[in-house]
Structures are given as C-alpha cells and as structure tokens.
Amino acid sequence: MCLVGLALGADARFPLVIASNRDEYFKRPTAALGWWSAKTGDAPILGGRDLGAGGTWLGLSAHGRFALMTNVRSPAPADAQAPSRGDIVPDWLRTPEPAGRFWMRTALAGHNGFNLIAADIPADECFWASNARAHPQRLLPGIYGLSNAGLDTPWPKVDALKARMRSSLVEARSVDELALRLFDALADRAIAPDLALPSTGVALAWERHLSAAFIVTPDRTYGTRCSTLVITEYGGDQAVTHVMERSFDADGHASPVQHTVLRDWPGAYNARDISTCAMPAS
C-alpha cells in the first residue's frame, strides 16, 4: 500500500475512516477482500491477501484490531534476504500482545523499511511505528496521512488526500456519499509539479508517476491495484463498520466494489452480522 488517509476520532458520526491505495506490480498474485486465516487455527482476518508472500497490507480482526502498512522508499538498496513485511499486519491482528511488546519484537526482526499503523480498539490503543524510529507514536484524534515516507510527510498526494478527507467528513450526508467522495479522491491521477517531488532514489520520470494518488505507468507493469475504505458509522446506539474494496487492472479499469458490513464491530461481532455484496463500478 502506498497511500493512506486516516481519520481517527475526528468526527462523531464517523469515528474511524481509512482511505487507502495499494500500489504494486501487476504480476504479483493477489486475492481480493475476504476472510482468511494466516495459519491453521488462527482467527480470521478481513482484508486482501498477497498470494506470493502470504501476508497483507491492510486487515481487520474479529476481536477489534486493525493494521495497515506501507513500504518506505529509500535510495538505499533493499535487503533481498529480509523477512516479508507483509507478515507484520497479520502478526499484529492475531497476537494478544500490547503494542510495546509487539513492537519490540517486530523492530528487531530485520525487515526492510516500513510504516505501520495499528490499533486495538477495545484497548483504546492506536499507534504509528516505523523501523526508522526507536519507539511507536501513539495517535491522538485527528486526520493523518501516510505514503512511503514518515507519517504526515507533506508529499502532495498525502496533503491532498488529508484535505479531501477533512472536507468529505464535513459534507457527506451518508456512508454512500462519503465512500464516493473518498473513492474519487483515491482515483486522482494528477502528477505533482517537479519542484514538489520528493527525492527517493528513483529516476525523475518514475518519481513523477509515483506522485499521483492513483498510479498508471506507461508500461502497465506497476500501478494502483486496489482502493480500500474502512468507515465506521455511529447511528443511535449501534456502530456499523463498512469495508469496501475496488480492484483495478493494469489500464486502471475498476472492478465492482466488494462491500463487507460488520455490525457492532468489535463488541458484538459474530459471523451472522456479516454480509458481502458487489456494487457496480463507477
């Protein structure tokens, strides 16, 4: 995943909103949004899945944890022998460990550069961590942005997504309207001007392509593979969490939206409270 907007406790009606794009090579096999277990006997995880390495970039657990990660883009060469970063999210989702203990173990595992945003909702705990930092940072209520550098690094597409999230939370009158606005923000193909581009060790032409929220490269080998939304809405005395995913082919054409609904997640979660449907692509 290469772009994330997170609204955490920033709106009374929508206390949790995640909008994210995953960018990846199209030759890398991937399963779409669904329930799966990392290991036999583990509690199920809701999310997409990297079928090559077996991990995920964003997921939720039935008992109230969520996590997402991005790679850190750096001029330094990656270690080909490092463990897969895709295992970090499922590891957090299935472990009962508190954040400090989990991070101590994860930080020493030798992964290539990454960012992790993880939460344990029943424990009222949400943090950002990077293996470029010694300690996790607890996240207070607010709107955050993340790409392939540190949290809230002011890359143009990060700032643009945060601004769109902020205005969408004010203006949206329903979950459907909020979802449409956020999917539209994630579909932005505008290229940043050269003076605003970061320097991350790739060629200038590649840096330009990567500056868009939604990436389509000329050779169609790499780009935005899916857009994912997580929206929790409070209405009356019930919380309903919507998890939506739209996948794309190499030309940027969208599949129908997969939409999973969790009622009273995580407090009153049970399998009967889940429904999955397909919505037309827009």
Rosetta blueprint (number, residue, H / E / L):
1 M L
2 C L
3 L E
4 V E
5 G E
6 L E
7 A E
8 L E
9 G L
10 A L
11 D L
12 A L
13 R L
14 F L
15 P L
16 L E
17 V E
18 I E
19 A E
20 S E
21 N E
22 R E
23 D E
24 E E
25 Y E
26 F L
27 K L
28 R L
29 P L
30 T E
31 A E
32 A E
33 L E
34 G E
35 W E
36 W E
37 S L
38 A L
39 K L
40 T L
41 G L
42 D L
43 A L
44 P L
45 I E
46 L E
47 G E
48 G E
49 R E
50 D E
51 L L
52 G L
53 A L
54 G L
55 G L
56 T L
57 W L
58 L E
59 G E
60 L E
61 S E
62 A L
63 H L
64 G L
65 R E
66 F E
67 A E
68 L E
69 M E
70 T E
71 N E
72 V L
73 R L
74 S L
75 P L
76 A L
77 P L
78 A L
79 D L
80 A L
81 Q L
82 A L
83 P L
84 S L
85 R H
86 G H
87 D H
88 I H
89 V H
90 P H
91 D H
92 W H
93 L H
94 R H
95 T L
96 P L
97 E L
98 P L
99 A H
100 G H
101 R H
102 F H
103 W H
104 M H
105 R H
106 T H
107 A H
108 L L
109 A L
110 G L
111 H L
112 N L
113 G L
114 F E
115 N E
116 L E
117 I E
118 A E
119 A E
120 D E
121 I L
122 P L
123 A L
124 D L
125 E E
126 C E
127 F E
128 W E
129 A E
130 S E
131 N L
132 A L
133 R L
134 A L
135 H L
136 P L
137 Q E
138 R E
139 L L
140 L L
141 P L
142 G E
143 I E
144 Y E
145 G E
146 L E
147 S L
148 N L
149 A L
150 G L
151 L L
152 D L
153 T L
154 P L
155 W L
156 P H
157 K H
158 V H
159 D H
160 A H
161 L H
162 K H
163 A H
164 R H
165 M H
166 R H
167 S H
168 S H
169 L H
170 V H
171 E H
172 A L
173 R L
174 S L
175 V H
176 D H
177 E H
178 L H
179 A H
180 L H
181 R H
182 L H
183 F H
184 D H
185 A H
186 L H
187 A L
188 D L
189 R L
190 A L
191 I L
192 A L
193 P L
194 D H
195 L H
196 A H
197 L L
198 P L
199 S L
200 T L
201 G L
202 V L
203 A L
204 L H
205 A H
206 W H
207 E H
208 R H
209 H H
210 L H
211 S L
212 A L
213 A L
214 F L
215 I L
216 V E
217 T L
218 P L
219 D L
220 R L
221 T L
222 Y E
223 G E
224 T E
225 R E
226 C E
227 S E
228 T E
229 L E
230 V E
231 I E
232 T E
233 E E
234 Y E
235 G E
236 G L
237 D L
238 Q E
239 A E
240 V E
241 T E
242 H E
243 V E
244 M E
245 E E
246 R E
247 S E
248 F E
249 D L
250 A L
251 D L
252 G L
253 H L
254 A E
255 S L
256 P L
257 V E
258 Q E
259 H E
260 T E
261 V E
262 L E
263 R E
264 D L
265 W L
266 P L
267 G L
268 A L
269 Y L
270 N L
271 A H
272 R H
273 D H
274 I E
275 S E
276 T E
277 C E
278 A E
279 M E
280 P L
281 A L
282 S L
